[in-house]
């Protein structure tokens, strides 16, 4: 397993940025086991949660083992606390970075496939929202979305008053990240609106894998998006299981998500 820590200048963020990369090009040959295929690999762009950074998946999960076992390159950028959305006021375009620039850079730097059907985006909590939002926003680039314990909070914060405060943040924070909160629903920061737009355009919708713990504080929001997908007739995978908002749950379901990525249904029906 080759583990890279990469620094490069991002035009969309206007500064040096760091990300981690797992590139399983050096797997040892084990007697009795089938040799891994060489050639361009599938890739997964994996996003961390609120208050995290590009080290979270490496230190908190068995992502290195999964990358090696399934021969999938994994790229883990930092989204800071910006929900992987563009900050146009400061000119720091986190969504554009995730949806376009990082793909272009990694495809030039590593032996990964440039095909849409081999390219996935995923994340947990804030990163689950980021994966859904940007997987749909940049649907031409991603064939599949993995969303674990997703922070699908757009309905929760739409139209909140200026004195609003919850256990995570307050009005000023949400306003700075999501923009005008009175116009949030129906905007391109609303994962429901993005999906409806793709349907209206008769565009290909990425395959979606969602999972949430039955004791997770975001369970209701995930169930509501699941119900929305059903109502819109969008085929997807939605699973619940015992667990809360922690690495025990995410470790279990990221492994299941890897198997989902490689399933025949996802590969055959892509694009």
Secondary structure, 3 states (H helix, E strand, C coil): CEEEEEEEEECCCCEEEEEEEEECCCCCCCCCCCCCCCCCEEEEEEECCCCCCCCHHHHHCCHHHHHHHHCEEEEEECCCCCCCCEECCCCEEHHHHHHHHHHHHHHHHCCECCCHHHEEEEEECHHHHHHHHHHHHCCCCCCEEEEECCCCCHHHHCCCCCCCECCCCEHHHHHHHHCCHHHCCCCCCCHHHHHHHHHHCCCCCCEEEEEEECCCCCHHHHHHHHHHHHHCCCCCEEEEECCCCCHHHHHHHHHHHHHHHCCHHHHHHCC
